[in-house]
């Protein structure tokens, strides 16, 4: 079992199991900064590393992400541990940055098929993605939305307007084409890229966007059934 890193909020409204993206693990500066912004709005955040990132930490060798079944099994294992932990408080959520967010949506759509996994998913109140990879950069025809109709909980996506994995014009077109279900809430971050970072000329900073993402998550939480 990979190590879980808990960062508890005062009077938590929710507990979020947060998965990292493809290129950096749970202790990256970006993941730590995102965690801090969410804790500030009353969300306890639990981070973990996928197996390939655990091996990188052990031997220092960069390697590609594990295959999807391995990633989903690790996510489900971490979810089971969080579910049983006495520190869990408020609504139980899953989510992640980029690839981690995609794995969260796949898990919530039933891609992990064990009976234990399906039982745990019934306890999850929602999914949160930060920089969802709608498609690989430069390959808009390779959409990663086939499983979204099967999502079993509301989904919040905080996305940079100029994200190369799915910018605002592209995603709004998906919505017009009916590819996004009514359970999806989009929060746009002005001039943000895939890491939610705006250009200096915008007058905004990544810290601004992380704080705005936290506030968007708080508002979304208050609207959950």
C-alpha positions as MATLAB code, in Angstrom:
seq = 'XXXXXXXXXXXXXXXXXXXXXXXXXXXXXXXXXXXXXXXXXXXXXXXXXXXXXXXXXXXXXXXXXXXXXXXXXXXXXXXXXXXXXXXXXXXXXXXXXXXXXXXXXXXXXXXXXXXXXXXXXXXXXXXXXXXXXXXXXXXXXXXXXXXXXXXXXXXXXXXXXXXXXXXXXXXXXXXXXXXXXXXXXXXXXXXXXXXXXXXXXXXXXXXXXXXXXXXXXXXXXXXXX';
ca = [
       0.000    0.000    0.000;
       1.395    3.365   -1.002;
       1.843    5.986    1.692;
      -1.023    8.403    2.203;
      -0.265   12.010    3.094;
      -3.017   13.671    5.113;
      -3.422   17.432    5.392;
      -6.392   18.104    7.616;
      -8.585   21.192    7.491;
     -10.060   22.837   10.536;
     -13.774   21.940   10.750;
     -13.613   20.029    7.437;
     -16.595   20.053    5.086;
     -15.186   17.210    2.999;
     -12.288   14.796    2.602;
     -10.726   14.652   -0.879;
      -8.513   11.793   -2.082;
      -6.324   13.659   -4.586;
      -4.236   11.881   -7.245;
      -1.230   13.383   -9.019;
      -0.638   13.897  -12.736;
       1.573   11.847  -15.038;
       4.846   13.701  -14.585;
       5.107   14.613  -10.895;
       4.183   12.857   -7.664;
       2.197   13.753   -4.598;
       4.981   15.868   -3.082;
       5.501   18.129   -6.110;
       5.294   21.875   -5.560;
       2.121   22.066   -7.636;
       0.343   19.329   -5.662;
       1.390   20.831   -2.339;
       0.214   24.315   -3.396;
      -3.126   22.935   -4.619;
      -3.558   21.041   -1.375;
      -2.972   24.205    0.645;
      -5.598   26.135   -1.317;
      -8.183   23.415   -0.719;
      -7.387   23.051    2.966;
      -7.900   26.811    3.304;
     -11.574   26.410    2.305;
     -12.226   23.531    4.680;
     -11.337   20.437    2.663;
      -9.108   17.771    4.172;
      -6.823   16.504    1.396;
      -5.230   13.064    1.192;
      -2.483   12.550   -1.398;
      -0.826    9.358   -2.618;
       1.575    8.138   -5.316;
       0.746    5.672   -8.054;
       3.066    2.617   -8.138;
       5.331    3.911  -10.919;
       5.939    7.089   -8.935;
       6.724    5.068   -5.797;
       9.395    3.216   -7.800;
      10.756    6.513   -9.108;
      11.068    7.764   -5.549;
      12.972    4.609   -4.604;
      15.500    4.472   -7.461;
      15.401    7.944   -9.022;
      14.583    6.616  -12.512;
      11.941    8.368  -14.564;
       9.390    5.990  -16.048;
       6.015    6.298  -17.802;
       2.762    5.845  -15.882;
       1.521    2.361  -15.132;
      -1.172    0.848  -17.316;
      -4.729    1.923  -16.533;
      -5.751   -1.214  -14.554;
      -2.757   -0.748  -12.237;
      -3.530    2.942  -11.726;
      -7.187    2.220  -10.973;
      -6.354   -0.589   -8.572;
      -3.982    1.709   -6.668;
      -6.628    4.451   -6.566;
      -9.239    2.006   -5.252;
      -6.807    0.744   -2.609;
      -6.113    4.289   -1.439;
      -9.856    5.013   -1.361;
     -10.477    1.969    0.825;
      -7.802    3.165    3.262;
      -9.255    6.681    3.433;
     -12.765    5.319    3.916;
     -11.653    3.374    6.989;
      -9.531    6.144    8.510;
     -10.905    7.921   11.570;
      -9.613   11.253   10.246;
     -12.106   11.206    7.370;
     -14.745   13.895    7.909;
     -17.551   15.416    5.877;
     -18.354   14.296    2.362;
     -15.983   11.818    0.729;
     -14.629   13.021   -2.635;
     -12.109   11.749   -5.157;
     -10.207   13.693   -7.780;
      -6.871   14.663   -9.158;
      -4.622   16.768  -11.336;
      -4.649   15.916  -15.057;
      -4.121   12.131  -15.340;
      -5.092   11.713  -11.699;
      -8.398   13.436  -12.382;
      -9.022   11.233  -15.398;
      -8.394    8.128  -13.282;
     -10.855    9.461  -10.703;
     -13.554    9.804  -13.353;
     -12.819    6.327  -14.724;
     -13.036    4.890  -11.224;
     -16.335    6.678  -10.628;
     -17.664    5.421  -13.960;
     -17.144    1.836  -12.839;
     -13.872    1.032  -14.593;
     -12.697   -0.659  -11.397;
     -15.052   -3.601  -11.224;
     -14.314   -5.408   -7.958;
     -17.271   -5.799   -5.619;
     -15.399   -3.965   -2.857;
     -14.625   -1.088   -5.221;
     -18.244   -0.751   -6.290;
     -19.362   -0.680   -2.667;
     -16.883    2.068   -1.809;
     -17.976    4.178   -4.771;
     -21.444    4.429   -3.266;
     -19.883    6.481   -0.459;
     -18.277    9.002   -2.836;
     -20.285   12.231   -3.107;
     -18.438   13.781   -6.046;
     -15.367   14.007   -8.276;
     -13.077   17.035   -8.712;
     -10.603   17.483  -11.588;
      -7.937   20.171  -11.904;
      -6.847   20.472  -15.535;
      -8.747   17.560  -17.061;
      -6.949   16.016  -20.087;
      -9.847   16.100  -22.538;
      -7.430   15.041  -25.303;
      -3.650   14.787  -25.834;
      -2.071   18.101  -26.879;
      -2.391   18.572  -30.633;
      -4.720   15.582  -30.999;
      -8.254   16.905  -30.416;
      -9.732   13.910  -32.229;
      -8.648   11.597  -29.391;
     -11.316   12.605  -26.870;
     -11.292   11.085  -23.398;
     -14.988   11.434  -22.656;
     -16.449    8.031  -23.544;
     -16.908    7.080  -19.890;
     -18.431   10.375  -18.702;
     -22.044    9.278  -19.306;
     -21.431    6.500  -16.752;
     -20.287    8.812  -13.948;
     -22.132    7.983  -10.733;
     -21.634   11.332   -8.994;
     -21.424   15.073   -9.779;
     -18.180   16.271  -11.364;
     -16.412   19.627  -10.964;
     -13.693   20.551  -13.478;
     -11.424   23.552  -12.827;
      -9.805   24.230  -16.202;
      -7.449   26.860  -17.607;
      -8.924   28.744  -20.556;
      -5.874   28.012  -22.734;
      -5.195   24.456  -21.555;
      -3.637   22.530  -24.463;
      -5.400   19.374  -23.229;
      -8.775   21.091  -23.719;
      -9.193   24.856  -23.987;
     -12.361   26.821  -23.366;
     -13.486   26.990  -27.001;
     -13.039   23.243  -27.440;
     -14.790   22.239  -24.231;
     -17.692   24.615  -24.787;
     -18.115   22.980  -28.193;
     -18.254   19.569  -26.480;
     -21.034   20.947  -24.284;
     -22.985   22.195  -27.305;
     -22.627   18.752  -28.883;
     -24.072   17.109  -25.777;
     -20.840   15.348  -24.798;
     -20.922   16.728  -21.237;
     -23.669   15.504  -18.943;
     -25.765   17.730  -16.725;
     -23.810   16.466  -13.715;
     -20.684   18.323  -14.893;
     -19.787   21.781  -13.553;
     -17.031   23.725  -15.329;
     -15.076   26.496  -13.614;
     -12.880   28.470  -16.009;
      -9.615   30.074  -14.932;
      -8.784   33.142  -17.021;
      -5.709   32.686  -19.249;
      -4.724   29.552  -17.301;
      -2.671   26.771  -18.877;
      -2.725   23.043  -18.028;
      -1.040   23.789  -14.700;
      -3.653   26.503  -14.039;
      -0.962   29.166  -14.474;
      -1.860   32.441  -16.276;
       0.567   34.635  -18.155;
       1.972   37.652  -16.334;
       0.189   40.022  -18.726;
      -3.155   38.764  -17.435;
      -2.527   40.424  -14.092;
      -3.228   37.118  -12.342;
      -1.055   34.472  -10.722;
      -1.292   30.738  -10.221;
      -1.911   31.416   -6.523;
      -4.950   33.470   -7.556;
      -6.241   30.579   -9.647;
      -5.637   28.015   -6.916;
      -7.551   30.183   -4.462;
     -10.351   30.623   -7.029;
     -10.436   26.853   -7.544;
     -10.823   26.383   -3.811;
     -13.726   28.827   -3.719;
     -15.324   27.126   -6.735;
     -15.053   23.806   -4.954;
     -16.615   25.267   -1.814;
     -19.587   26.631   -3.791;
     -19.955   23.315   -5.616;
     -19.913   21.406   -2.323;
     -22.717   23.559   -0.979;
     -24.859   22.669   -4.001;
     -24.321   18.912   -3.817;
     -27.499   16.954   -3.083;
];
